[in-house]
Amino acid sequence: MAAPSARLAAAASNVVGKVLRGGVADLRPMPRVLIDQGPHRSVYRMTHGGSEVSGPPVLLVPPLAAPALCFDLRRGCSLIEHLVQDGRRTYLVDYGNVAFADRRLGIEHWIDEVLPRAIRKVSEDAGGQGVHLVSWSLGGIFAMLVTADQPALPVESITAIGSPVDFTAIPIVAPFRPLVDLTGGHLLTPIYRAFGGAPSYLVTRVFRATGISKEITKPLAILKNLDDRDYLAQIEAVDHFMDNMYAYPGRTFGQLYHRLFRTNDLAEGTVDLNGRVLSLSDVKAPMLVVAGENDTIAPRASVERVVQLLDNAPEVRFRTAPGGHLGVLTGRRARGTTWEYLDEFLNDRIASAAG
């Protein structure tokens, strides 16, 4: 433990940083170049500053509503930075903002257009190599569904972090189920139709509400850790992330609400998109599945259910790591857990491909 004088000096330096410089977190995005663009699809290649890159490409797949900066939270705690420093060919697909005019877009838009085009472009940019998808939250569900639906896509593996499959295993939604059943599932329908989806400010408030105890105790925690620059930087970075939430398109939100939340279709391995049934048993790529030990949005049981549904995946690894929904992806402890699981998985895939 540092001496009291050293802690006091560190605290004073951090206060100066927060008051005079606007904060202590380095929120500069990692350098990147745009290689492809279309409706709700901006594909970036991360630049490596002249350092050597090798191996197959890794494409980071975010969920809807949450900004793609989830993979690039801050310097020192950025998954993109970690992958780049490891010399991996790293790419990111960013869906951008969602407007009221996008209210008619459904899940099909991302399954049929956005992700397939991004995957093919990344493969082409990397000299025709297969692509390793690394996804978070709903991005993991999209990654699995697109791979199941289009087996010809050049997908070498999928990593799904904090991706809920069994929605009955999510305690925070349990109190609402009786009311949803009582209204025949139409409790939220008039609301999301009137707004054209779930507005960004509502998404932000719901996300914050899932960690309400931390929100309440945050001022005290900041004072207690005023000498810990890394701790303060993480809080600033998470607040920055929260302030940049996007909206859900109306039709997509309706599909998620009725097909996943209300009827819990995916827990049985399939989802019906207007008569078009997609099955997780059609995923034939190796999978790494990671659940957060303190995740209230995607608890372990909700995430782990997918292991029993990937009947034809040649390998399915399941791991747990400390942290909540965002923390399991890019919390301070993810650097020594989730990221190490990912490194091991990718390295094993590369070694296996090499024979």
N, C-alpha and C positions, 0 to 999 in steps of 0.2 A: 504494500500500500504506500502511495506517495506521501511524503511529509506534508503536514498542514500548510506550510508556507508555499510548497510547490502547487498544492491544490488551489490555494487562494490566488496564486499568480495565474494559473490556468483559467480559473473562473473569471478573473478580471479581464484576461485576454478575450475570452469568449463573449463577455458582455460588450466589450468594445466592438467586436466583430458583428454582433447582432444589432447594436444600436447605431453604430456609425457606418457600417458597411452593408447593412440590410440582411445580414445572416452569415452563418459560418459554413453552410453547405455549398459545395461546388456543383452547381446545377447545369454546367455547360454540357450540351449533348455531345456524344461521341461523333467525330467527323464521318460524313457519309456522302454518297453521291446517288442521285436519282437515276435508276436504270429503266423504269417502266411506270406508266401511269394510266389510269382509266377511272371509271366511276367507282368511287370508294376504294381505290387501289393505288397506293403509291408504294413502289418497291425500291428499297434502298440497299446499296452495297456499302458496308462499313469499310472505310479506308484504314490502312494499317501503317501509315506514315513511313512507307518504304520497308517495313519489316517483312520477313519471309512468311508467306502463307502456304499452306499445303492441305491436302485432304479434301474430302467432299464438302459441299456447302451446307450450312445450317441456316434454316429459315425460321425466324421468330414470328409466331402467330399470336396476336393479342385477342382478347375477347371484344365483343361489342361494348359500347358505353365507356369502358375504361380506355384511357389514352395509351398509345403504344410506348410512351415513356415509362411504362411499368417495367420494361426490360432495360431501361437506361435511367434509373432513378436518380443517381448522383455519382460523381466520380468517387471511387473507393467502394461503392456498393451498387455497381451496375453490371448486370449479367452480360450486356454487350461488351463492356470494357474487359471483362474476364475472358470472354471468348476470343476477342481480338488479341489480347495479350498472349493467349495460348497459340496464336498463329492460325486460328481456324477461319475459313472463308465464311463470313457472317453477313446475313441479310435480314431485312426487316420489312414486313408488309404493314402499312399504316392505312386504316380505313378512313381517317379524317373525320370531320364533323358531320353530324346527321341533322338535316333540317326538316321542317314540316313537309316540304315537297317530297321527302323520301318516305313518307308514311306508308306507301303501298309496297315498299320493298319487304320481301319475306326472307326466310332463311335460305330459300333457293338461290337468291342473288349471290350469297357468299359461297354456297356449295357449288353452284354451277359456273359462276363467273369469276369472282374475286380470287378465291384461293387457287383454283386450277390454273388460271393465267399467271398468278404469282409464282407458283411452283414451277411451271414450264419455263418462265423467264429466268428464274434463278438457275435452273438446270442448264439452260442455254448459255447463260453468262459464265457458268463455271465449267464450260467445255463439255457439256452433255452428261455430267455426273449426276448420280442420284442425289436426292435432297433429304436431309434429316430435319424433320419438323419438331420444333420446340415450342410448346404452347402453354398457355395459362388460362385457367377458369373456363369460360365458355369457348375460348379459342381451342381448347383440347377436344371439346365435343365436335366443333366444326372440323378439326383436323381428322378426327376419326371418321366422321360421316363422309367427308369428301374422298378419303382414301377408300372407304367401303364402296362408295358409289362409282368411283372411277379408278378401277384397279390398274389401268394402263398408265396412270400418272407416275412419274419417276420419284416415288417416295421410298426411301430406304428404311426409315424408322420414324416413330412418333414418340415424343415425350409429352405427357400430359400432367401438368402440375396444378393441383387444386381444382380439378374438373369434376363437379358433382354429377352423378348419374342417377342415384336413388334419392328422389326429393322427399320421400317420406322419412328419410333418415336425417333431415335437417331440423333440429329442434326449434329454431327461431320461426319457422313457418307453420309449425304444428297448431298453434292457437287459432290460425286463420282458416284451417281446413273445414271445420264445422260450418262456418259462415259461407265459405265457398260452395260447399255441398248444398247448403240450404237454398242458395240463390241459383242453383243449377250451373254454377261456374261463371255466372254473369256479374259477379260482384265488381270486377274491375273493368269489364268491357266498355261501358259507357264512358269511363274516365279516359282510358287510353285512346279511344276513338275520337273523343273531343279534342284531346291534345295532339293527336297524330302520333302518339307513342308515349314513352316515358321521358319527360323533360330532363335535361341535364341536372338542373338544381335538385330535382326529386331523387335522381340516381345518387347524387352526392350525399344527400341527407340520409338516404337508406343505408349507404355504405358506411357512413359515420355512425349510424345508430347501431350497427352490428358490433361496434367496439365502444359502446357508450360508457362502460366503466373506465376505459382508458381515457376517453375524452374528458370525463369528470375529474380524473386524478392527474391529468396532464400538467397543469400549472405546478402542482406540488412536485411531480416527477422532474420537471425542468429545473426547479430550484435545487432539488436534491442532487441532480447530476450536472450542475452548472460548470463543473470543472472538466466534464467529459465531452470533448469536442465532437467525437464520433457519434455519441448518443444524440447530441443537439442537432447535428447535421442530419441525422436520420429522421428526426421529427420534422424538421423543416422540409425535407425532401418528400415525406409522406403528405404533408399539408399541401405542398405544391402539386403533387399528384391528384389529390382530392379536388383541388380547385380547377382542374382541367378535365373533369368528366364530360362525356358526351351524352347525347340522348339515345334512346332506343327507337328505331322506326316502328310505327304503329303495328303494321302487319307482323313484323318479326316478334314484337313484344307479345302480340296475341297468340302466336304459335308457341312461344316459350311458355306462356301462361297456361294455355289450354292443353298442350301436348306433353309438356315436361312437368310443370308444377301440379296442375289439376288432375290429370289422368296418369301421370308418372310412367309414361310409355317407355322411356329409355331404360328404366330399371329392369325391363323385360328384354332389352336388347334391340328394340326397334323403335322407329319414329315414323309416323304417317304424315307426309306432307301432301295433303289434298289427293289422297289415293296412291301416292308414290311412297312405297315403304322402303326405308333404308335400314339395314341391319348391321349391328356391330360385329356379327359373326363373319361378315365379309371383309373385315380388316385382316390383311395378310402380311402386315409389316410388324417387325419387332416393336415392342412397346415398353416404355418406362413410365410407371405411374407413381406420382408422389403426392402424399396427403399431408396437410399441416396438422400438427398435434393440437393446436389451439384454434383451429379454423372453425368459426361458427357459420360461415356461408357454405362451405364445402367440408363438412366433418369427415373424419376417416371412414366411417361406415358408408357414407354417400359416395365417396370416391372409390373405395376398395371394391364396391359391388361390380365395377367394370371388369375386374379380373376374371370373374366367372362367366362373362359374356363374350370374351374375345376368343372364341373356340378355335379359330383358324390362324391366330397370330402365332408365328413360330417360337416366340419367346415373350413372356410378360413378366416384368420385374415390378414388384411393389415395394415402395419404401415410405417411411414417414420421416418428417423433419420438424423441428420446433418452429413455431410461428403461426400467425393467423393467416387470413386469406392472401394478403399481400406479402406478409412476412415470410411465408414458406417459399415464395419466389425470390424475393430480394431483400429480406431482412438481414440484419447484421450476422445472425447465426447461419443464414442460408449459405454464406460464403464457405463454411466448413462442413455443410451437410448436403443440401440440395444440389449445389454446384458440383460438389465432388461426385455425387451419384451420377450426374449428367456427364461429367468428364469420363468416368469409368465406363458408362454405357456407350458413349460415342466411340471411345477408344476400342472397346470390344467389338463394336460393329465394323470399324475400319479394319481391325485385325482379322476378323472373320471374312470380310470381303477380299482381303489380300491372300487368303488361303492358308 
